[in-house]
Amino acid sequence: MTAALDDRFGPFDGGVWLNCAHQGPLPHPARDAALDAVAAKVAPAAMTDEAFTDVPARLRAALARLIGARDDDVLLANSTSYTLNVVAQGLSWRAGDEVVCVDGDFPATVLPWRALEDKGVRVKLIGDGDGRIDAETVAAAIGPRTRVVCLSWVFSFFGHAVDIASIARACRERGVWCVLNASQAVGARPLSVASLDIDALACCGFKWLCGPYATGFGWLRPELRAQLDYPQPHWLRAQSARGLDRALDSTLPGETTASAFDVFCNANFFNFAPLAAAVQMLGDIGIERIAAHDQQLIDELIESLNGSEYKVLSPLSGDQRSTLVYLSHQDPDANERIAQGLKQRRVSIAQREGRLRVAPHLYNSSNDIARLTGALSELG
Ligand SMILES: Cc1ncc(COP(=O)(O)O)c(C=O)c1O
């Protein structure tokens, strides 16, 4: 029996939340930080000048620790798309340049490059549309005009995790930037950017990091950053260095850290104070422990579906298995009815492309998996 790894979540009011790939629930320390932020806005005397620099600094440090990065290389964002667009819009392009993406990837990973097609940039989609992409396929797709390879670490619609270490190495060896969408992975899979050849990482804050919606962050390797021409002048960023009481200086700060690309109003108290609390909490628990817990629950799920009317469609074992498990009834036409039945029984999963997606995280337990498999068996 696996207990929840941490009880500072919920209450879920009798429901079971197995849909972290859609939204991670806010843990109690993050809820408290959000309530404090609301209280300080209701009575603004509680809002200090220092908080305008403290909140982004704390968040940046917590995120940097989580991914083994330097604070200076982390930017604060409002989504995954934000960071991907900073890179896509910030690089300079010539007609005929090429970006390699993966067929079947989540649209956020592809659309920022599609927006460059007007400039004559070609987006080349590779793979068989099932997220199973390896370093050889990526290497074979890289041509003389390829500038960027951009892909997800874990594929939202298939639950398949790619071997990002070897894919990034293949890009580096060929002088191509490797841009990673890690939104379905960071918080549930250990990561140290220092040990990978990726050049940029984009992630949202509202899934496996259990932060509020409309949050995210990015990591930019200094060599890539130096190539980006994407000015984001914002007075508060400039004042952060000088102090809020010295707002008369209207010169650009000229900083070279990733914070130059932060989303505007990076003290965003309602969102970033709770995200910082959530990320600090996950970091304190340890991502290795969280990953082991999540995988244990997935073992239990797969085992109990053995010999049932259900098939597991995502990878069953190994590094390719993620925390997104795709299931289908033997009769795929039954999936719609089964999804409705689960909803009535207050077991929350996602239905994507006609399949059932289960995504457990640290607040789930064996009991939650048993609730799901019991309901699946009744509905099968
Ligand atoms: C792989 C992936 N990337 C990004 C997102 C979300 O994108 P954004 O943070 O830009 O809204 C999702 C989920 O909704 C996703 O599954």
The ligand as an SDF file (V2000), in Angstrom:
LIG
                    3D

 16 16  0  0  0  0  0  0  0  0999 V2000
    3.4120   19.5080  -23.5560 C   0  0  0  0  0  0  0  0  0  0  0  0
    2.6050   20.7010  -23.1540 C   0  0  0  0  0  0  0  0  0  0  0  0
    3.1280   21.9150  -23.3310 N   0  0  0  0  0  0  0  0  0  0  0  0
    2.4660   23.0160  -22.9710 C   0  0  0  0  0  0  0  0  0  0  0  0
    1.2070   22.9580  -22.4190 C   0  0  0  0  0  0  0  0  0  0  0  0
    0.5380   24.2190  -22.0360 C   0  0  0  0  0  0  0  0  0  0  0  0
    1.0630   25.3250  -22.7400 O   0  0  0  0  0  0  0  0  0  0  0  0
    1.0440   26.7810  -22.1230 P   0  0  0  0  0  0  0  0  0  0  0  0
    1.7540   26.6850  -20.8060 O   0  0  0  0  0  0  0  0  0  0  0  0
    1.7340   27.6190  -23.0950 O   0  0  0  0  0  0  0  0  0  0  0  0
   -0.3940   27.1440  -21.9440 O   0  0  0  0  0  0  0  0  0  0  0  0
    0.6300   21.6780  -22.2310 C   0  0  0  0  0  0  0  0  0  0  0  0
   -0.6920   21.4770  -21.6470 C   0  0  0  0  0  0  0  0  0  0  0  0
   -1.6870   21.9330  -21.6440 O   0  0  0  0  0  0  0  0  0  0  0  0
    1.3480   20.5380  -22.6020 C   0  0  0  0  0  0  0  0  0  0  0  0
    0.8340   19.3290  -22.4250 O   0  0  0  0  0  0  0  0  0  0  0  0
  1  2  1  0
  2  3  1  0
  2 15  2  0
  3  4  2  0
  4  5  1  0
  5  6  1  0
  5 12  2  0
  6  7  1  0
  7  8  1  0
  8  9  2  0
  8 10  1  0
  8 11  1  0
 12 13  1  0
 12 15  1  0
 13 14  2  0
 15 16  1  0
M  END
$$$$
